[in-house]
Amino acid sequence: MTYYIESLGCAKNLVDSERFAAIMESYGMQAAWDPTETDLILVNSCAFLRRSLAELDLVLELIIDVAKAKLIVTGCVTTRALEEYQELYPEVDAWIMLKDFDGFEKYLKTRVLPKNAKSAKLPEAGRVKSNDGQYVYLRISDGCENYCSYCMIPTIRGKLVSEPIEKLVEEAKAMQNDGRELVIIAQDTCMYGTDIYGYKALPKLLEALCELDIYDWIRVMYMHPDHFELSWLELWQKYPKLLPYFEIPIQHVSPRVIKSMNRQKSYEELKELFGSIKEKIPEAVFRTTIMVGYPNETKTDLDLLDKFLAEVDILHVGVFGYSPEKEDYINLDDDPLRDYVEKLELKYARKIARIKEKKMQSFVGKIHQALIEEYDPETETLSGRLWWQAPEIDGSISFENIPENQSLLVSAEITDALTDELAGFIKE
């Protein structure tokens, strides 16, 4: 029997999809690449934003229209809009609650698999890798207790639940043959361990992972600026494999807007934070996200945001418009400010793209470490990522030559650069 998974949303959700895949493969099911030619389709949904639900609508409508397989939906929609979606899509055969792996296995055994089907042992990591790149995700915790005013994550994913360090180390070991880069993810990696250890245990975890000496790169994502500790930078100085890539989502810098968002650090504190990191780690590269169109945001607020982005050298900036997600807000389709927010988001996205392209040009002629990830037999070219390009979000680099040695970790001279796509020459 075969299965097909459509995993929507973030990398944290992808980890759940890989666990569902592992359960199916433990019963002998094999992955299919075409939803029209498979026995079971699993849609792992995202419900972080209403636009995410719109994406789910589109996926379900397409699959229902062409597929004849059993259709199962799981993920975040089950904790946000389950009854609504059950009514909208009666064609769905089963709705499995978020991360209900036992319930999913029970459904497989009773409704999908042959009678008396038995499971072999799960993969050592409990997951089946779903991407072709030289990276694997390690989700160190799930849930969040920051309660930012605009965010539904605590409602959807629940309170912070960290995995013990020993378990994460074993999972990292089990996945070492799946990629040369280990990407640390969570809703807020800085708060890892506070629920089970009573303190921020991220440094202790990173040290344990670095000491394994089985990955070339270790990258930490989703570091909340209010919870990042400058003393942690000693780890980046101590371990070369701990990439000096700092994803710190600021959302805004206006003190008034930040306070309304139920966050703490604003313009001055954020500028000091980024400056301190750059001072101690000169090679540091930053990624962040900003939100525009927040309720009652003024031109003065946006001017301060522009000032910050001009003063602080952040290479990767993601921008998204405010979306009213809380239950007491009016329907997004009826919001008179929707057009304004969408136009503002587009304006900032274009502005940021122009700024980034200029910054990328400054890398031409420079040599940086890169991972080779793909070979295209038609063009006979290799491609991959530089160390400051996180998987799936920061673009890639195409190489103009093929080295004689077989190493995946190479030094590359950048010969051309656009906003997200680069060209380079592998140095031997």
NORTA-V479710 format. One record per backbone hydrogen bond with DSSP energy under -1.0 kcal/mol. CO is the residue of the C=O (numbers start at 0). NH is the residue of the N-H. E is the energy in kcal/mol with one decimal. If there is no record, write none. Layout:
CO	NH	E
CO	NH	E
//
This chain:
0	29	-2.2
2	31	-3.0
3	41	-2.9
5	43	-2.3
9	13	-1.5
10	14	-1.5
12	16	-1.8
13	17	-2.3
14	18	-1.5
15	19	-2.3
16	20	-2.3
17	21	-1.7
17	127	-1.1
18	22	-1.7
19	23	-1.9
20	24	-2.7
21	25	-1.7
23	26	-1.1
23	28	-2.0
24	27	-1.6
25	119	-3.4
29	2	-2.2
33	36	-1.8
38	69	-2.2
39	3	-2.1
40	71	-3.0
41	5	-2.7
42	73	-2.7
43	7	-2.8
44	75	-1.9
48	52	-1.3
49	53	-1.8
50	54	-1.7
51	55	-2.0
52	56	-2.4
53	57	-2.0
54	58	-2.4
55	59	-2.8
56	60	-2.5
57	61	-2.2
58	62	-2.6
59	63	-2.9
60	64	-1.5
61	65	-1.2
62	66	-3.0
69	40	-3.2
70	92	-1.7
70	93	-1.4
71	42	-2.9
72	95	-2.3
73	44	-2.6
74	77	-1.6
75	78	-1.6
76	80	-2.5
80	84	-2.2
81	85	-2.7
82	86	-1.7
83	87	-1.9
84	88	-2.4
88	91	-1.5
93	72	-2.3
96	99	-2.3
98	100	-1.7
99	103	-2.0
100	104	-2.3
101	105	-2.3
102	106	-2.0
103	107	-2.4
104	108	-2.3
105	109	-1.9
106	110	-2.9
107	111	-1.6
107	112	-3.1
113	116	-1.5
122	125	-1.9
133	180	-1.2
135	182	-3.0
137	184	-2.2
139	162	-2.6
141	160	-2.7
147	150	-1.6
151	155	-2.6
152	156	-3.4
157	143	-2.2
160	141	-2.0
163	167	-2.0
164	168	-2.6
165	169	-1.9
166	170	-2.1
167	171	-2.6
168	172	-2.2
169	173	-2.2
170	174	-1.2
172	175	-1.4
174	177	-2.2
179	215	-1.6
179	216	-1.9
180	135	-2.2
181	218	-2.6
182	137	-3.0
183	220	-2.4
184	139	-2.2
187	190	-1.4
188	191	-1.5
190	193	-1.8
191	200	-2.6
192	196	-3.2
200	204	-2.3
201	205	-2.9
202	206	-2.4
203	207	-1.8
204	208	-2.3
205	209	-2.8
206	210	-2.1
216	181	-2.4
217	242	-2.1
218	183	-3.5
221	188	-2.0
223	226	-1.5
228	231	-1.7
229	232	-1.7
230	233	-1.3
231	234	-2.2
232	236	-1.8
233	237	-1.7
234	238	-2.6
238	241	-1.5
240	217	-2.8
240	242	-1.1
242	244	-2.2
243	284	-2.4
245	286	-2.2
246	222	-2.4
249	251	-2.3
250	290	-3.4
252	266	-2.6
253	257	-3.2
254	258	-2.0
255	259	-1.7
256	260	-2.0
257	262	-2.3
258	261	-1.4
260	148	-2.0
265	269	-3.2
266	270	-2.5
267	271	-2.1
268	272	-2.2
269	273	-2.6
270	274	-2.2
271	275	-2.5
272	276	-2.1
273	277	-2.3
274	278	-2.0
275	279	-2.0
276	280	-2.8
280	283	-2.5
284	245	-2.9
285	315	-2.1
286	247	-2.8
287	317	-2.8
288	250	-2.9
289	319	-2.0
291	321	-2.6
293	296	-2.3
297	301	-2.0
298	302	-2.8
299	303	-1.9
300	304	-1.8
301	305	-2.6
302	306	-2.3
303	307	-2.2
304	308	-2.4
305	309	-1.7
306	310	-1.7
307	311	-2.5
311	313	-1.4
315	287	-2.3
317	289	-2.6
319	291	-1.6
325	328	-1.8
330	333	-1.3
331	334	-1.3
334	337	-1.7
336	340	-2.6
337	341	-2.6
338	342	-2.4
339	343	-2.3
340	344	-2.7
341	345	-2.2
342	346	-2.4
343	347	-2.3
344	348	-2.5
345	349	-2.3
346	350	-2.1
347	351	-2.9
348	352	-2.0
349	353	-2.0
350	354	-2.0
351	355	-2.7
352	356	-2.2
353	357	-1.5
354	358	-1.9
355	359	-2.8
356	360	-1.6
359	362	-1.7
360	363	-1.3
362	365	-2.5
365	413	-2.6
367	411	-2.9
368	386	-1.9
369	409	-2.6
370	384	-1.8
373	382	-2.1
375	379	-1.8
375	380	-1.2
380	375	-2.9
381	398	-3.0
382	372	-2.9
382	373	-2.1
383	396	-2.5
384	370	-2.7
385	388	-2.1
389	393	-1.6
395	421	-2.0
396	383	-2.4
397	423	-2.3
407	371	-2.8
409	369	-3.0
410	426	-3.0
411	367	-2.6
412	424	-2.5
413	364	-3.5
415	422	-2.5
419	395	-1.4
420	417	-2.7
421	397	-2.7
422	414	-2.4
422	415	-1.5
423	399	-2.9
424	412	-2.9
//
